[in-house]
């Protein structure tokens, strides 16, 4: 039971980290897109 909980906890932490990095990547992509858009004007 305890081992299952530990593996579940690890998965949760990995998932949270993954979500955070995805948000960062999306923010970077938006920033790059925004810069390109500004250059066109």
MODELLER restraints for C-alpha pairs under 7 A, 6 or more apart:
rsr = mdl.restraints
at = mdl.atoms
